[in-house]
Amino acid sequence: MAGTRLYDVFLSHTSEDFDFPRDHIRHLVEVVTGTVMDDVDNVSALHPEEWAKRKTQHRKVAEQHLITCEYRDANLYLRQQRIWGAGE
């Protein structure tokens, strides 16, 4: 049975990391979902090696953003450091 999953990356107005670089949102969603969308909106799974590469790239962006983040309570990377492999 096929289905759709909704990922609530930013949970609410009060918990949104408003200063996260918007040009990296798509990359964040790809890493969180393990999928990629092409130019005509076809979705396919990322190969494990590609997912690991993108996860590493996202982690670098998230860690750099953390330095200047003004919405630390809403910072997804801080809330999910174990998932992102922080400190590895």
C-alpha positions as CSV (number, residue, x, y, z in Angstrom):
1,M,0.0,0.0,0.0
2,A,1.5,3.3,-1.1
3,G,1.1,6.3,1.1
4,T,2.2,9.8,1.8
5,R,4.2,10.9,4.8
6,L,4.1,14.5,6.0
7,Y,7.3,15.7,7.7
8,D,6.7,18.7,10.0
9,V,10.3,20.2,9.7
10,F,9.2,23.4,11.4
11,L,6.6,22.6,14.0
12,S,4.9,25.9,14.5
13,H,5.3,29.7,14.3
14,T,6.8,29.8,17.8
15,S,9.3,27.0,17.1
16,E,10.5,27.8,13.7
17,D,14.2,28.5,13.1
18,F,13.5,31.6,11.0
19,D,17.2,32.3,10.2
20,F,18.0,28.8,8.9
21,P,19.4,29.3,5.4
22,R,16.4,28.9,3.1
23,D,18.5,27.7,0.2
24,H,19.3,24.6,2.2
25,I,15.8,23.7,3.2
26,R,15.4,21.3,0.2
27,H,18.7,19.6,1.2
28,L,17.4,19.2,4.8
29,V,14.2,17.6,3.5
30,E,16.2,15.2,1.3
31,V,18.4,14.1,4.2
32,V,15.4,13.8,6.7
33,T,13.3,11.8,4.2
34,G,16.0,9.9,2.4
35,T,14.5,10.9,-0.9
36,V,15.2,13.3,-3.7
37,M,12.8,15.1,-6.1
38,D,13.8,15.8,-9.7
39,D,12.8,18.8,-11.8
40,V,9.4,17.3,-12.8
41,D,8.6,16.3,-9.2
42,N,9.4,12.6,-9.4
43,V,10.5,11.3,-6.0
44,S,13.1,8.6,-5.7
45,A,15.0,7.1,-2.8
46,L,18.6,8.2,-2.3
47,H,21.2,5.5,-2.5
48,P,22.8,4.9,1.0
49,E,26.2,6.4,-0.2
50,E,24.5,9.5,-1.6
51,W,22.4,9.9,1.6
52,A,25.5,9.7,3.8
53,K,27.3,12.3,1.6
54,R,24.3,14.6,1.8
55,K,24.0,14.1,5.5
56,T,27.6,15.1,6.0
57,Q,27.0,18.2,3.8
58,H,23.9,19.1,5.7
59,R,25.6,18.6,9.1
60,K,28.3,21.1,8.0
61,V,25.6,23.7,7.0
62,A,23.7,23.1,10.3
63,E,26.8,23.4,12.4
64,Q,27.8,26.6,10.7
65,H,24.3,28.0,11.1
66,L,24.4,27.2,14.8
67,I,27.2,29.7,15.3
68,T,24.8,32.6,14.5
69,C,21.4,31.1,15.0
70,E,19.0,33.4,16.8
71,Y,16.3,30.8,17.3
72,R,18.3,28.1,19.2
73,D,15.1,26.8,20.9
74,A,13.8,25.9,17.5
75,N,17.1,24.8,15.9
76,L,16.4,21.3,14.5
77,Y,20.0,20.3,14.5
78,L,20.3,21.1,18.3
79,R,17.1,19.2,19.0
80,Q,18.2,16.1,17.0
81,Q,22.0,16.0,17.4
82,R,22.0,12.3,18.1
83,I,20.3,11.7,14.7
84,W,22.7,13.9,12.8
85,G,25.7,12.2,14.4
86,A,27.1,15.3,16.1
87,G,30.4,14.6,17.9
88,E,31.3,11.7,15.7
